[in-house]
Amino acid sequence: MAAGKEIRGKIKSVENTKKITKAMEMVAASKMRKAQQRMHAARPYSEKVRNIAANLGKANPEYVHPFMQVNEAKTAGVIVVTTDKGLCGGLNTNVLRGVTNKLREMQADGVGVNAVAIGNKGFGFLNRIGAKVVSHVTQLGDTPHLEKLIGPVKVLLDAYARGELNAVYLSYTKFINTMKQEPVVEQLLPLSAAKMQDEAQASGPQHDWDYIYEPDAQSVIDELLVRYVEALVYQAVAENMASEQSARMVAMKAATDNAGSVIAELKLVYNKTRQAGITKELSEIVAGAAAV
């Protein structure tokens, strides 16, 4: 029964793997709910900042912030948001494929790239393809903190304000629902006043407010647009984390179901092998008795 013993060992091994994937599925489901709550909680802040910035820009059309100016530089910035860990299906693969296509387009136009990596998977990918990584942050944990994100992202924001970059792109995975996550590569800078006003109007009925500025309108706009860009980056990281836990839960559930199917097939093979061994022994006993 050497074959039977080997099959029993395989069954035991797959059962242990199934226990691990089931536990990971339950952990991901718990973290997914918290990540979704965090993501939804961050949306009102970014929407309110966008609405105020749109109203300020409309009320003060004579002032143009550096983030809203179009630069003529031959270099662009890319912020790549990925996960620190794997086992989440094709989540990172899909967003990195979009980044690769964007890098090829810019390379074809003769535009250089300065990249910022948020997440270990994206950092490793950018290093492998030889991209210029000006800053990175990894090991964010299950809860993103804005103070950890500001430093690496500020490198590109300051470079754009100095006119060294012609655009800054943000790449992340947008959370649609538990079963669907969509990779996104969108333009972060330059900001468009018309786009901000359209998004503000789309979020609900708006009013034209006459603000009282302290110390002055220019200082308020400068500070507010920086906060707005930081809020966009934080929202992208929160969306990516919610997508990560959802994708990991789905991937681990699929792995658990596949392990159950493998165990059923191995048990069938084991029973057939055992039955064949018993039949062979009975045949030998009958043949021996007939010979006697």
Secondary structure, DSSP 8 states (H G I E B T S, - for coil): -HHHHHHHHHHHHHHHHHHHHHHHHHHHHHHHHHHHHHHHHHHHHHHHHHHHHHHHHHH-TT---GGGS----SEEEEEEE--SS--STTHHHHHHHHHHHHHHHHHHTT-EEEEEEESHHHHHHHHHTT-EEEEEE----SS--HHHHHHHHHHHHHHHHTT--S-EEEEEEEEEETTEEEEEEEEEES--HHHHHHHHHHTS---------SS-HHHHHHHHHHHHHHHHHHHHHHHHHHHHHHHHHHHHHHHHHHHHHHHHHHHHHHHHHHHHHHHHHHHHHHHHHHH-
